Amino acid sequence: IINQLPKNFIPFSRGVKITHCWFIFPPLKSWSKKKRADAELLGGFVIFKTTAPDLTDNLMKGLMDAMQGVVFINDSQICAMDNIKKFYGPKPMIEIELEEK
């Protein structure tokens, strides 16, 4: 996380709104070639992941714990969340945008 922040970044000290948080998982090896091809036609896939790990209890908790003390002082500062999703995509990653309130 630290190497992805702007140089001399200072952790947020006020309320924080998560405006966008996407957990993007790689396609499953069990997917047929047809399903992979169909998914690629969708551009960035956006086939929602309905299996473990759980979005709020596991994924969000782990991410907030990892960002605590680095991006914001304490995860209790999170006061709002929008656009939180988990889905399959061609490149696994976590994409997050925050704004200070």
Secondary structure, DSSP 8 states (H G I E B T S, - for coil): -GGGS-TT---B-S-EEEEEEEEEE---TTS-HHHHHHHHHTSS--EE--SSS-IIIIIIHHHHHHHBTTTBS-GGGEEEE--EEEEE-SS-EEEEEEEE-
